[in-house]
Amino acid sequence: MGFHTFDAGQADRLEDPGRYRYCSRDELIAALDVSEADHVLDLGSGTGFYTDDVAAVAGSVSAIDIQAAMHAAYAEKGVPENVDRLEAGTDDIPLADDSATSALSTMTFHELPLEGTMDEIIRVLSPGGRFVVVDWSKNGEGVAGPPLEERYDAASAAETLSAAGFTIERASERPETYLIVGVLE
Ligand SMILES: C[S@@+](CC[C@H](N)C(=O)[O-])C[C@H]1O[C@@H](n2cnc3c(N)ncnc32)[C@H](O)[C@@H]1O
């Protein structure tokens, strides 16, 4: 199980450019190692704040979010042509096996039902696929983001990816957040 789902009534907060201090566009793109050849999954895409950044350099992005209200907020902002919005849970992704080359989840991993979600990511990602997770860390101070008791730290998040079959390329603790890069064999 995951912890509580982000309140769609607070969607505007996700569009604050100040969020880049926790994960910059450049850091995310570099971790994903993404190009125009890639089909990327954004797991818990929200208003598309980071989706847009990835879409600017990827071939296509599937923006997966369980809340219709978040997709509506994204539509109101404007959705790039190469982004397909899918209203679905990350534990039931409406895409074919091996159909994506990489996946990301920003500030959302703690909300997801991990057992079903990890199975689905493994199913949909093709061999060699990358999965980048950036989320609030239990080792943070709690000055922003969800309560500390709802968070994972880098080591436990990396262990979840490793147990699912990813080789961990990077697992970093940073101010208030962690970043994991897993690669599928
Ligand atoms: C904190 S917001 C972050 C949104 C976006 N990743 C960002 O960084 O701007 C978390 C998002 O994950 C979505 N979400 C939560 N649980 C989900 C699930 N099981 N499947 C798909 N989306 C989910 C929520 O609806 C919400 O839009």
The ligand as a Gaussian input file, in Angstrom:
#p B3LYP/6-31G(d) Opt

LIG

0 1
 C        2.636000      14.705000      -5.235000
 S        1.866000      14.518000      -6.811000
 C        3.304000      14.657000      -7.877000
 C        2.953000      14.852000      -9.319000
 C        4.152000      14.915000     -10.279000
 N        4.877000      13.680000     -10.309000
 C        5.075000      16.067000      -9.952000
 O        6.173000      15.846000      -9.433000
 O        4.685000      17.214000     -10.221000
 C        1.471000      12.776000      -6.863000
 C        0.582000      12.370000      -8.020000
 O        0.525000      10.923000      -8.053000
 C       -0.790000      10.521000      -8.336000
 N       -1.004000       9.165000      -7.814000
 C       -1.054000       8.776000      -6.513000
 N       -1.236000       7.450000      -6.426000
 C       -1.296000       6.985000      -7.695000
 C       -1.472000       5.687000      -8.265000
 N       -1.605000       4.600000      -7.495000
 N       -1.484000       5.563000      -9.611000
 C       -1.332000       6.686000     -10.402000
 N       -1.172000       7.911000      -9.919000
 C       -1.154000       8.083000      -8.584000
 C       -1.654000      11.582000      -7.667000
 O       -2.948000      11.614000      -8.220000
 C       -0.853000      12.855000      -7.911000
 O       -1.233000      13.481000      -9.106000

